[in-house]
Amino acid sequence: MSILLVTSSPRGNASHSTRIATELAEKLIAADPSAKLVVRDLVANPLPHIDPDYSTGIYTPVEARTQRQAEVVGVSDGVLDELFAADTIILATGFINFGISSTLKSWVDHVARSGKTFAYGENGPKGLVTGKKVYIVLASGGIYSEGAAVQMDHAIPYLRSVLGFIGMTDVDVIRIEGVGMGPEAVTAALAKASANVDAVVASTGAVAAAA
């Protein structure tokens, strides 16, 4: 098994989403020592926002690209190689202004490529990234999974939509909610998230044993 861990929080070592996502990756590897882990830290190594060179370069034949087009498309190709090589993808993000981090949005912009991860046919668009398991780890200051604030959560619906569009429909979410509500709330949220991680790993082991 190959695991791709994508972290995007600007909070560094204080990030709850990075902490829980890393815990998930490490426990999945502990359950399967043959697993390989690839980490893409979008804060330490941010991807360039898409620009005219990227937008034209991806539709320009390789031999006709300018040096700048070749560079930016090459970055995107590297991101795609990581995605296609992974069996399991873990996406970690904080809940920022009711959505995902801009660094993670840039990752999405590089992996959602016509002809690479999706294609249009007679029956409409078809996702080309199949057979993957995805875990989204989302940390938020408030509670957005239930109650009146559900409608303000544009992070999970967006990620489910765009991932599904490119073919990744097997998606589970681990939330770390209410971390802005005081120290006790943080402790409770992290404990609940860790318990959810353990449940995920246990179920993965059960599936592997059954297979």
N, C-alpha and C positions, 0 to 999 in steps of 0.2 A: 504494500500500500504506500502511496505517495501522498503526503499532506502539504497543502499550500496554506500558510498562515499569513494573512494580510492585515496589518495593523495600521491605524490611521489617526489615533488620538494625539493631539498636540500637548497632552499633559505629561508625557514621558513616563517616568517610573511611578507617577501618581495616578496613572490611568487605570480605571477599574475595568474597562473593556479589554485593554491589552492584558491585564493580569488574568482575567477569567479565560480569555481566548488562548493565552499561552498555557494555562493550566489544562485546558481541554486538549490542546495539541500534545502536551507532555504525557498526559494520561492515556491518550490513544496510542502513543508510541510505546509506553510501558506495557500496554496490553498486547501490542504487536511489535516486538523488538526489531523485526525486519523492516518496519516502516521507515520511510525517509521523510525528513521535514525540510521544506524550503520556506524561508521567512522573507516576506517583502515588507519592510518598514517604510511606509509612505511618508513619514515625517523626516526620518533620517535621510531618505533618498526619494524626495518627491518626484512624481512624474510631471513632465511639462504639460501645461494646459494645451489643448488642441488649438492650432493656429492655421493660417492659410497654407503653410508648407505641408503640414500634416493632412489637412483636408483635401488638398490637391494631390499630394504624394501617394496616398493610398490607392488612388485611381490611375496613377501614372505607371507605365511599365518600368520594371526595375532598371533597365538599361537607359531609360530616358529621364530618370530622376536627377534633380540637382543634388549637390552634396548635402545641402541642408535638408531636403526632402528625404534623402537616404538615411540621414541621421535620426530624424524624428520617427520615421516609419520603422527604422531598425529598433528603436526603443519599444515601440508598440508590438513589434514582432516578438521581442524577448518576453514581454508580458504575456502574450498569447501562448508562447511555448510553455511557460510555467503553468498556465491554466490547463492546457490540454494534457500536460504530463501528470497532473494531479488527479487522484481518485477522490480525495476529500478536500474541500475548500472551507477555510474558516475566515470569515470576514468580521473584523472588530472595529467598532466605531462608537464614538460618543454621539449623543443626541444634541445636535447643534442647530439652534434656530428652527426646531421642529423637523429637521432633516438629517442627512448624513454629513460627514465632514467633507470639505471641498477636496481634500486629498484623495478620499475614497471615490468621490465623483469623478476625478481625473482618471482613476484606475478603470472605472466603468466606461468612460469615454474611449479608453484605449482598447478595451476588450470587446466592446460592442461594434464590430466591424462587418459591414456587408460583404458577403462572399467568403468570410473567414469564420465568424461565429453565428451568422444567420444568413439566410438567402431568401429571395422572393421567387415564388413559383406560381403556377396556375391557381393554386389553392391559397395563395397568400404567403406570408412570411413563415419560415421554418427555422427553428433553432438547430444549430449544428454542434453544440456542446452538450453531449448526452452522457448518461452513465455516471454522473457525478453526484456526490453527497455534499450538501452545503449547510454550514452552520453560521448563523448570524448572531454575533454577540453585541448587544446594544446596551450601553449605560446611559441612564437619564436621571436628571435631578428630580423629576416628578414621576407620577404614575400615569402612564399613557396606554397601558394594556386594557384598562377597564375604566368605567365611569365617564364623566362628561368630557374628559380630555382626549378620549380615543380619537376623535375627529381631527385632533391636532397632530397626530402621528403621521408624518409624511415619509418617515424613514423606512419602516418595514414594508408598507404597501409598495413604495417605489422599488426597493430592492427585490421584492418578490416578483414584481412586474418585469423589470429589466432582466433579471436572471432567468425567469421563465421564457422570456422572449428569445433568449439565445440558447434555450434548451435545458436549463437547469431548474427542474421543477421539484426535486426532492430537497426541500429546504426546511430546516428547523431553526427556531429562534430561542436564544437564551437571553433573558432580560436581567439587567441589574438596575432595579427601579428605586426611586426615592432617595438617591444618594445626596440630594440637596436638602434633606429634611433633618439633618443632624447626625451626630456620631452613632447613635443607636440604630438609626435607620440604615446607615452605611453598613454596619456590622450585620444587620439582618438581611440586607439585600445581597451582600457578598456570600453569606452562608447559604441563602436560597439558591443563588446562582451556582455555587460549588456543588450543592446537592443535585442540581439539574445536570451538571457536568458528569457527576458520578453515575447518574441514571442513563445518560447518553452512552457512556463507556460500557456500562453493564449491558445495555441492549445491543451494542455493537458486538460485544463478545458473544452474546447469545446467538446473534445472527451468524457470526463466523463459525460457531460450534455446530449450528444446524446445517450450515453449508458443507 
